[in-house]
């Protein structure tokens, strides 16, 4: 009996100590032998921006396919998916015209993704400032023939910047349709950032069915503040807007899937991933090249440390998160069609800043289990396990009862770069990227070992 | 009785709710009305590097004196302190000479602070690589006439980079004396950073009494790796080193002290501060301009929100932390001489990255009290209250039984910039700086309200 009692006491202790040691091994490996940073450099500098349907997106598909194959993943394959091909065309113009002096002033601007263009003749109209979609609906027909300037700000007092983004971004997503239904000619949106600077942020809009489609651009926050002052100072201020973007139908693209076959229950799946497409303005470094490269490192780390998972691990490079989510939807559709059993999916699409925790969506029991692992992560400064949330690409898996998670990096600086020309390789820190990869690998390891 | 019982239950609840509300007010104020970022811009861009004894250090004294006076601090005064004046002179040379081809190769180098110079004739000698002071002591007299190259690395697997720095920096601090005692001619030190790049990091050395003083420089990590390979490949590799730095005695400088007089116990003091001097290579933005500007914001925030403290708050800009600690020592000396009672001192000298917690030194009871406040800070992503430690400038107060604290920002990126030409205004994030100022202000508020 004494031996049995001892064994009972020893088992959990031993397990914990073993997990602690393995997790330290994973972090040490990333901090000394990671390839994430150099792989991200290649993706950003040799391939560059990867808008869905572009040749660069195709290059990224082939690059990551080869990369996972070279690391000894058991299978690497492409999952076909049709994606929208939106093209920007030549540089946009948003020109303020002073009706008294006839002087002009160019705003730092960028067309919103999925927007129609004005074409070469442009749009010239009086500009009306609003701070929300609610205000547009109050103004109604007064907006007919006008350019509507959405100047609602992200709330700087929200510590989680993603929450501030979530409240403000509806202007960018639906502002064009909402203004278009009252006969507005075009829409200008304040860029989605807390910073005051001269960098315009693109991002997708969604045209609502059966509503008029009008062109939309974003302008920098600095210019948004200046424009707002000018509107207050001068009646009937006009803007000339010219954009050449257009949607060119759909083209064939792919999710890239690398598998490490499970040793015990190969028919049960764990997913880890990010999205391979990006906007066309920068290099998609934080959004979401880093997420892709960290996800690949999860597989590479487990393989190279001899930690082959019990369940089958799928590392997925999702296509078309930015302006369609077609890759995420296709993955879920195929999983359902094949009746695959997914235990959990983990996404990284909030930048490659220092990891601070995980948000999740699942049962209370599952979330409590994840939270009980917090002590394993605290030595690595990862402390937040309470937030509810999932990544966009894995969210279509929700109805298949999959536990969904997103890694949460420090959110303070993400919207300095998001969807801009400033989202380049140089603004990703090597060490923070490696800590992120290790944090994801440790979580996948624990889920695989302990179940949910 | 019922009223009394209710009151008993209500008091702690009300206090907690009031503290929560006040702390939110403090964070909101910083995130919307902080002047820390623009003040730091002035300090970095209009004044620049502020080596002790330099005209720029004097400018920084006058600037911060005026700044605190303009904010309505009750008293702002200068505390005289003699500081060493070390000057770099013209650009250093560290030139590798290939004994076979006679080809040369320039290393990215910078003299260490407080080092003597080689003078215009320079030093030419064979270079010997070591990885620690222990190895120097093993080699002993074999180092006579040689240039000793300390190539010990910071341990990348330590999550707290300050801990990795602490282990490696003894080479920089004492390496010259330790090699000098065996007759070495000069010392080269690998820069103190986990990054592999081309930026040399300066920092102070300390010549031990009665030991020979020899010149010392740091080289970039990239060049340290390359030099190490070259030493392995070629026997009797020589280096020509030329430095023009020298110590020019002592000059008068100042700590700058801004006081907000306590409303209840004005003879009891709380200190918050950073150091005003910096190295000469960059702009001293993270080290420690940010710490100074956050500290001033602590006072400004409490004044402008009507949160005048019960105890007297001293905001202190310490002089000469980098190569002498004279300011910190003078402050403690004067406090002792005047018999002043200090309850607590809080320093920020670990950069202006996103705040994650506080280290502290005091009684168990005091530390437990601080830790019990963790829930107030968690909404702001500040979670770490366990580490033991203090800032350098306030550490001389220890023997006066003062509770010592240092704010702990995220430590991952500090040694990308520390003591280099890259520590400029642009690498400080506005929002992270503001969160740091709010975090310090909230802690000072709690200590003042609740005692220790």
Interface residues (C-beta under 8 A of the other chain):
Chain A: X27 X28 X31 X32 X156 X157 X159 X194 X195 X354 X356 X379 X380 X381 X383 X384 X410 X412 X413 X416 X429 X430 X431 X432 X435
Chain B: X27 X28 X31 X32 X156 X157 X159 X194 X195 X354 X356 X379 X380 X381 X383 X384 X410 X412 X413 X416 X429 X430 X431 X432 X435
